[in-house]
Amino acid sequence: MSKICLCLTGKTLAHDLEIIEHYRKYIDLVELRVDCLDPDEGFLIRRFPGMAGLPVILTIRRERDGGRYTGTEGSRVSLLAEGLANAFTDRRRNFAYIDLEDYLNVPSLEDAARVFGTRIIRSYHNITGVDEDIVGKLNSLRHTGDEIVKVAVMPQSFADVVRVFRAAQQTPDLEKILVCMGSFGIPSRILAAHFGSKFSYTAATGEFIGAPGQLNPRTLAELYRFRQITEKTRIFGITGLPLTVTSSPAIFNTVFALENIDAVYVPFPADSVESFLELAERLNMPGASVTVPHKESIIPWLASVSDQVRNIGACNTIIYNREGWHGVNTDTAGFSASLLNFIGKKNLRGKKVSIIGAGGAAHAVAAEVHRLEGKALVLNRTEIRAKELASRYQFAWNMLNRTGIEHIQKYSDIIIQTTSVGMAPDNDADPLALYQFSGHEIVMDLIYEPVQTTLLRRASDAGCPTCNGSDMLIRQAELQYKYFIGREFPPQFIARIHSLVHENK
């Protein structure tokens, strides 16, 4: 079973001990990053394992490997030796592990570690990419047979993550730590056990991140129930890019925990549909959510799709069956239920609607506006996409520029913003900056973080009724849950999920 390791990057040992106490119940061991300590603190590291009260990895990472140590190699070796000196009879007061890079060859240091019961982690870091022969690197790292090998790489694409997972599958009996750094590598940290990794490294909130992509230990332990993930755990997730803003893991993992379902829902930031689907199949995933920019591009990769997906040209949910991946769309029902509940109507008959955008979400919105008997104007930055979407339903269309925005006056009963413009972290952006609200428009922005986009704030200030995308998110997730788990979303948890989504904002 993989363990949660907290990377300590404080400037003082006292501060590192405070961090340990804050996260103690969520972690199994810590890594003392001596390269992050103030110089005088280095002379005191020998006492740290006894004060920490749990296993400690001794690490002094050089800049070339992503650390902060800038001294000479001789000084670094001396400092490592200082950490091992004067071993205690009670081995719990000694460093449990020492991290030595593959190029560091100091037999006396290694012999001392073994005598003192300190296991050697033989590490290799590539902070710019992923090596071609990962299996070869893993198998060649050990200087002796009792060492744990560690490979940490920086994927430049999701295909790199898949290559690392293949390497993990090809080395099942090798005791190893395998880490994909950066945003692409987040699945490797949550699913460390599936990557064959002995540890998953985490970082304290507000502290220097020991390596890009490290999660908070509480998030890993509580939200993803990391310690309960086994080979039998069903893996679901969401794929898109960049996935910096998504409440779906919080929604699904919370319900899985409340229902005591052995499943986990993981973010898969992927720049390639093909690569994601390969990893999903290797992980035996039963289903996944799909978000921008893949709602349309994933369709050719699916074995079958629902009539609705075929008609609207967008898919946000995939389920694996005997034939392969099957695509459906829950955005449509989630959107219409949310909008009708907000405006207190059963349909859109007699309503003229402006749809901003022409991506996957806009396809779902346009289909429902048409089904509910509304008339619409589609505005998009790319003319051809606006025209293609509008033509499906005989809607009006134009470019999202000054001329196009002037046409909103004729379709201003309801304005629905479907693009990512205004989403965190670019909170100040406004796709309708040239439009002046009169106060009679009903305005819905499908973005849910921030709670109030610049667009919604301007509309609200003008007196318009406004609604963000959080309710739609939850409603479509309820439908996805039924596809994933095979039964209705538990109604007793709906209020809890609404509160959770709002708390996360």
C-alpha positions in Angstrom: 0.0 0.0 0.0 1.3 3.4 -0.9 1.9 5.9 1.8 1.5 9.7 2.1 4.7 11.6 2.5 4.7 15.2 3.5 7.6 17.2 2.0 8.9 19.7 4.6 10.3 22.8 3.1 10.4 25.2 6.0 13.3 27.4 6.9 13.6 26.1 10.4 13.1 22.7 12.1 10.7 24.3 14.5 8.5 25.4 11.7 8.7 22.0 10.1 7.6 20.4 13.4 4.6 22.8 13.5 3.6 21.6 10.0 3.9 18.0 11.0 1.5 18.6 13.9 -1.0 20.3 11.7 -1.1 17.4 9.3 -0.1 14.5 11.5 -3.3 12.5 11.1 -3.1 12.7 7.3 0.5 11.5 6.8 2.6 8.4 7.2 6.1 9.9 6.9 7.8 13.1 6.0 10.7 14.2 3.9 13.0 16.7 5.5 14.3 18.9 2.7 17.5 20.2 4.3 18.2 22.2 1.1 15.3 24.5 2.2 16.5 25.1 5.7 18.5 28.2 6.9 22.2 27.4 6.9 22.5 27.2 10.7 19.6 24.8 11.0 21.6 22.1 9.1 23.8 21.4 12.1 20.7 20.3 14.1 19.1 17.9 11.7 20.4 14.8 13.5 17.8 15.3 16.2 14.9 15.8 13.9 13.6 12.2 13.5 13.2 11.8 17.3 11.3 15.1 17.5 9.1 14.3 14.5 7.8 11.0 15.9 7.3 9.3 12.6 9.6 8.1 9.7 11.7 10.7 8.1 13.5 10.8 4.7 16.7 12.8 4.7 17.0 14.8 1.5 19.3 17.5 0.3 18.2 18.4 -3.3 20.5 20.3 -5.6 19.2 22.9 -8.0 19.8 20.7 -11.0 17.3 18.2 -9.6 14.7 20.8 -8.6 16.0 21.7 -5.2 17.5 24.7 -3.5 21.0 23.5 -2.5 23.7 25.6 -4.0 26.8 24.6 -2.0 29.6 22.3 -3.1 29.1 18.5 -3.4 31.6 17.9 -0.6 29.6 20.1 1.7 26.4 18.3 0.8 27.9 14.9 1.5 29.2 16.2 4.8 25.8 17.4 5.7 24.2 14.1 4.8 26.8 12.4 6.9 25.9 14.7 9.8 22.4 13.5 9.5 23.5 9.9 10.0 26.1 10.4 12.6 25.9 9.1 16.2 23.1 6.7 15.5 20.6 5.9 18.3 19.9 2.4 19.5 16.2 3.1 19.1 16.1 3.2 15.3 12.9 5.3 15.3 15.1 8.2 16.3 17.2 7.8 13.2 16.4 8.8 9.7 14.3 6.0 8.2 15.4 6.8 4.6 18.1 8.8 2.9 17.7 10.1 -0.6 20.8 9.8 -2.8 20.8 10.7 -6.4 21.9 8.2 -9.0 25.1 10.1 -9.7 26.1 10.3 -6.0 28.5 7.5 -5.2 29.8 7.7 -1.6 30.3 4.1 -0.3 31.1 5.2 3.2 27.8 7.1 3.4 25.9 4.2 2.0 27.6 1.7 4.4 26.8 4.0 7.4 23.1 4.2 6.3 22.8 0.4 6.2 24.5 0.0 9.6 22.1 2.5 11.1 19.0 0.9 9.6 18.5 3.8 7.2 17.2 2.6 3.8 18.6 4.2 0.7 16.3 5.8 -1.9 18.3 6.0 -5.2 16.7 8.8 -7.1 16.7 10.3 -10.5 15.0 13.6 -11.4 14.2 14.9 -14.9 12.7 18.4 -14.3 12.4 19.2 -18.0 10.8 16.1 -19.5 10.4 12.3 -19.6 13.2 9.9 -20.6 12.6 7.6 -23.6 13.5 4.4 -21.7 11.8 4.7 -18.3 11.9 1.0 -17.7 15.6 1.0 -18.4 16.2 3.9 -16.0 14.2 2.2 -13.3 16.1 -1.1 -13.6 19.5 0.6 -13.8 19.2 2.9 -10.8 20.1 0.6 -8.0 23.7 0.5 -6.9 22.9 -2.5 -4.7 19.8 -4.8 -4.5 18.5 -3.3 -1.2 17.9 0.2 -2.5 14.5 1.7 -3.3 14.6 3.4 -6.7 12.9 6.7 -7.4 12.2 8.3 -10.8 10.5 11.7 -10.9 9.9 13.2 -14.3 8.1 16.2 -15.8 5.6 15.2 -18.4 5.2 17.6 -21.3 2.0 16.0 -22.4 -0.5 13.4 -21.1 1.0 10.9 -23.5 4.1 11.1 -21.2 2.0 10.1 -18.2 0.8 7.1 -20.1 4.3 6.1 -20.9 5.2 6.3 -17.2 2.2 4.1 -16.3 3.3 1.6 -18.9 6.7 1.5 -17.3 5.1 0.9 -13.9 3.1 -2.0 -15.3 6.4 -3.5 -16.8 8.2 -3.3 -13.4 5.6 -4.8 -11.0 8.2 -6.4 -8.7 10.5 -3.5 -8.4 10.3 -1.5 -5.1 10.0 2.0 -6.4 8.8 5.5 -6.1 7.4 6.8 -9.4 6.3 10.4 -9.7 5.0 12.5 -12.6 5.5 16.1 -11.6 3.4 19.1 -12.8 -0.3 19.4 -13.6 -0.3 16.5 -16.1 1.0 14.2 -13.3 -1.7 14.7 -10.8 -3.3 11.3 -11.4 0.1 9.7 -10.6 0.0 11.2 -7.1 -3.6 10.2 -6.3 -3.2 6.7 -7.9 0.3 6.2 -6.6 -0.5 2.5 -5.8 -1.6 1.9 -9.4 1.7 3.5 -10.6 3.5 1.1 -8.3 4.8 3.9 -6.2 5.7 3.3 -2.6 5.1 7.0 -1.6 3.0 9.9 -2.8 4.7 13.2 -2.0 2.5 16.1 -0.7 3.0 19.7 0.3 1.6 21.9 3.1 -0.7 24.7 2.0 1.1 28.1 1.9 4.6 26.5 1.9 7.2 26.2 -0.8 6.2 23.3 -3.0 8.9 20.7 -3.0 8.0 19.6 -6.6 5.4 20.9 -9.0 2.0 19.2 -8.7 2.2 18.1 -5.1 -1.2 18.0 -3.4 -2.2 19.0 0.1 -2.0 15.9 2.4 -5.5 16.5 3.8 -6.9 16.7 0.3 -5.2 13.4 -0.6 -6.3 11.6 2.6 -9.8 12.9 3.0 -11.2 13.9 -0.4 -9.5 11.1 -2.4 -9.5 8.6 0.5 -5.9 7.7 -0.6 -5.3 5.1 2.0 -8.4 3.1 0.9 -7.5 2.9 -2.8 -6.8 -0.7 -3.7 -6.7 -2.7 -7.0 -10.4 -3.3 -6.4 -11.3 0.4 -6.2 -13.3 1.6 -9.1 -11.7 4.6 -10.7 -13.8 7.4 -12.3 -12.7 10.8 -13.2 -12.9 13.9 -15.3 -10.7 14.8 -18.3 -10.2 18.1 -19.9 -7.5 20.9 -19.9 -6.4 22.6 -17.8 -8.9 21.4 -15.1 -7.7 24.1 -12.7 -11.3 24.8 -11.9 -13.6 21.8 -11.3 -15.8 20.8 -8.3 -16.6 17.4 -9.8 -14.0 15.5 -7.6 -15.5 17.1 -4.5 -19.0 16.1 -5.5 -18.4 12.5 -6.5 -15.8 11.7 -3.8 -18.0 13.1 -1.1 -20.9 11.0 -2.2 -18.7 7.9 -2.6 -17.6 8.3 1.0 -21.1 8.9 2.4 -22.4 5.9 0.5 -19.4 3.8 1.5 -18.7 3.0 -2.2 -15.2 1.7 -3.0 -14.6 4.2 -5.8 -12.5 7.3 -6.4 -13.0 10.2 -8.8 -9.8 11.7 -10.2 -8.9 14.7 -12.3 -7.1 13.7 -15.5 -5.7 16.9 -17.1 -5.2 15.7 -20.7 -4.2 17.4 -23.9 -5.0 14.3 -25.9 -8.2 12.3 -26.0 -6.4 9.3 -27.4 -3.9 9.3 -24.5 -6.5 9.7 -21.8 -8.6 6.8 -23.3 -5.5 4.6 -23.3 -4.8 5.3 -19.6 -8.5 4.9 -18.8 -8.5 1.4 -20.3 -5.3 0.5 -18.6 -6.9 1.5 -15.3 -10.1 -0.4 -16.1 -12.1 2.8 -15.6 -15.9 2.2 -15.9 -16.7 5.8 -16.8 -15.6 9.4 -16.9 -16.8 13.0 -17.3 -15.5 15.0 -20.2 -15.1 18.8 -20.2 -13.5 21.5 -22.4 -11.9 21.2 -24.8 -12.8 17.5 -25.4 -16.6 17.5 -25.5 -16.6 17.4 -29.3 -13.2 15.9 -30.2 -13.8 12.8 -28.1 -16.8 11.6 -30.2 -14.7 10.0 -33.1 -12.9 7.9 -30.5 -16.1 6.4 -29.1 -17.6 3.0 -30.2 -21.1 4.3 -29.8 -23.0 7.5 -28.8 -26.5 8.3 -27.7 -28.9 9.9 -30.3 -28.6 13.1 -28.3 -24.8 13.2 -28.6 -25.1 12.4 -32.3 -27.6 15.2 -32.8 -25.9 18.0 -30.9 -22.3 17.0 -31.5 -21.1 17.1 -27.9 -20.4 14.5 -25.3 -19.7 15.1 -21.6 -20.0 11.5 -20.2 -18.5 8.2 -21.3 -19.2 4.7 -20.0 -17.3 1.6 -20.9 -19.2 -1.5 -22.0 -18.6 -4.6 -24.0 -18.3 -2.7 -27.3 -16.0 -0.1 -25.9 -16.7 3.5 -24.9 -20.3 4.8 -25.1 -20.9 8.6 -25.1 -23.9 10.4 -23.6 -24.6 14.0 -22.6 -25.9 15.1 -19.2 -25.2 18.8 -19.8 -28.5 19.2 -21.7 -30.8 18.0 -19.0 -28.7 19.7 -16.3 -28.8 23.0 -18.1 -32.6 23.0 -18.9 -33.6 21.9 -15.4 -31.4 24.6 -13.8 -32.6 27.4 -16.2 -36.3 26.5 -15.9 -36.1 26.3 -12.2 -34.4 29.7 -12.1 -37.0 31.5 -14.3 -40.0 29.6 -13.0 -41.1 28.4 -16.4 -41.9 25.0 -18.0 -40.5 26.0 -21.4 -39.0 28.9 -23.4 -41.9 29.6 -25.7 -41.9 33.2 -26.7 -38.4 33.8 -25.3 -35.6 35.2 -27.3 -32.2 34.0 -26.1 -28.6 35.0 -26.8 -26.1 32.1 -26.6 -22.5 33.2 -26.1 -20.0 30.7 -27.5 -20.2 27.7 -29.8 -18.2 25.0 -28.0 -19.4 21.8 -26.4 -21.5 23.5 -23.7 -23.1 25.8 -26.2 -24.1 22.8 -28.3 -26.0 21.4 -25.3 -27.6 24.8 -24.5 -28.7 25.4 -28.1 -30.3 21.9 -28.3 -32.3 22.6 -25.2 -33.3 26.1 -26.1 -34.7 24.6 -29.4 -36.4 21.7 -27.6 -38.0 24.2 -25.2 -39.3 26.2 -28.1 -37.1 29.3 -27.7 -35.6 31.4 -30.4 -31.9 32.2 -30.2 -28.9 34.1 -31.5 -25.5 32.4 -31.4 -22.5 34.7 -31.0 -19.0 33.3 -31.2 -15.5 34.7 -31.9 -15.1 32.2 -34.8 -17.7 32.9 -37.5 -17.9 29.5 -39.0 -18.6 27.8 -35.7 -21.3 30.2 -34.8 -22.9 29.6 -38.2 -22.6 25.8 -38.0 -24.3 25.6 -34.5 -27.0 28.1 -35.4 -27.8 26.3 -38.6 -28.8 23.2 -36.8 -31.8 24.9 -35.3 -32.4 27.7 -37.7 -31.1 30.2 -35.1 -29.6 33.6 -35.9 -25.9 33.9 -35.6 -23.1 36.5 -35.7 -19.5 37.0 -34.6 -18.8 38.0 -31.0 -17.7 41.6 -31.9 -19.3 45.0 -31.7 -21.6 44.3 -34.7 -22.7 41.0 -33.2 -23.3 42.4 -29.8 -25.6 45.0 -31.2 -27.9 42.1 -32.3 -28.4 41.0 -28.6 -31.0 43.7 -28.2 -33.4 41.6 -30.3 -32.5 38.4 -28.3 -32.2 39.8 -24.8 -34.9 38.0 -22.8 -32.3 35.5 -21.6 -28.5 35.7 -22.1 -26.5 32.5 -21.6 -22.7 32.7 -21.4 -21.2 29.3 -22.2 -17.5 30.0 -22.8 -14.6 29.8 -20.3 -14.0 33.6 -20.5 -14.2 35.0 -16.9 -13.2 31.7 -15.3 -10.6 31.7 -12.6 -7.8 32.7 -12.7 -8.7 35.2 -15.4 -11.6 36.6 -13.3 -11.6 40.1 -14.8 -12.3 38.9 -18.4 -15.8 39.7 -19.8 -17.0 38.2 -23.1 -19.7 40.9 -23.3 -17.7 43.9 -22.2 -19.2 46.0 -25.0 -22.8 45.1 -24.0 -24.7 47.5 -21.7 -27.3 45.7 -19.6 -30.7 47.4 -19.3 -31.8 45.4 -16.3 -34.6 43.4 -18.0 -32.3 40.6 -19.1 -32.1 37.3 -17.3 -28.4 36.4 -17.3 -27.0 32.9 -16.8 -23.2 32.2 -16.9 -22.3 28.5 -16.9 -19.0 29.3 -15.0 -19.3 28.5 -11.3 -15.9 29.6 -10.2 -15.8 32.5 -9.4 -19.3 32.5 -8.1 -19.9 35.9 -9.7 -18.0 36.5 -12.9 -17.4 40.1 -14.1 -20.3 39.5 -16.6 -22.7 38.5 -13.8 -21.6 41.3 -11.5 -22.2 43.9 -14.3 -25.6 42.4 -15.0 -26.5 42.3 -11.3 -25.5 45.9 -10.8 -27.9 46.8 -13.7 -30.7 45.0 -11.9 -30.8 41.8 -13.9 -31.6 38.4 -12.3 -28.5 36.4 -12.5 -27.5 32.7 -12.1 -24.1 30.9 -12.3 -23.4 27.4 -13.3 -23.2 25.6 -10.0 -26.7 24.4 -10.0 -26.3 23.0 -13.5 -23.1 21.4 -12.5 -24.8 19.5 -9.7 -27.8 18.5 -11.7 -25.7 17.1 -14.5 -23.5 15.3 -12.0 -26.6 13.6 -10.5 -27.3 12.2 -13.9 -23.7 11.1 -14.4 -23.8 9.3 -11.0 -26.6 7.1 -12.3 -24.6 6.2 -15.4 -21.5 5.5 -13.3 -23.0 3.6 -10.3 -26.2 2.2 -11.8 -28.6 3.8 -9.4 -30.2 7.2 -8.7 -28.2 9.9 -7.0 -29.1 9.6 -3.2 -31.6 12.5 -2.7 -30.7 12.8 1.0 -27.2 14.2 -0.1 -28.4 16.8 -2.6 -28.5 19.6 0.0 -25.1 18.5 1.3 -23.6 18.7 -2.2 -25.1 22.1 -2.8 -23.5 23.3 0.4 -20.2 21.7 -0.5 -20.0 23.4 -3.9 -20.7 26.8 -2.4 -18.2 26.2 0.4 -15.5 25.5 -2.2 -15.9 28.9 -3.9 
